[in-house]
Amino acid sequence: MALNFPNQSRSYDATLHAVRFWGHDGAMEASFYVNEDALKRIQPGLRSDEAGILAAFDSHRDLIHMAAAKVYRRGRKGSYELIPADF
């Protein structure tokens, strides 16, 4: 099966300065996070507070999901980090 993102929930991780979200490959759930630097690459001028970071994620959700699918295809792991080079 292909990776998809039926669950639109996401959360801000203050420790990592990242947004966590989840994808599904059949019955398997994969955990992802996109860090603040990656979000700054796709949205220059990003506000570096929780509201700004979550808004950037929401504005670029489709692009982020496409990048997550590419990272996921590289190899299965417990969680996946999206970095600026992924965009």
FENURDA-V922613 format. One record per run of one state. SS is the DSSP state (H for helix, E for strand, L for the rest). FROM is the first residue (numbers start at 1). LEN is the number of residues. If there is no record, write none. Layout:
{{SS & FROM & LEN} {SS & FROM & LEN}}
//
This chain:
{{L & 1 & 3} {E & 4 & 1} {L & 5 & 5} {E & 10 & 4} {L & 14 & 4} {E & 18 & 8} {L & 26 & 2} {E & 28 & 8} {H & 36 & 7} {L & 43 & 7} {H & 50 & 10} {L & 60 & 1} {H & 61 & 13} {L & 74 & 5} {E & 79 & 4} {L & 83 & 1} {H & 84 & 3} {L & 87 & 1}}
//
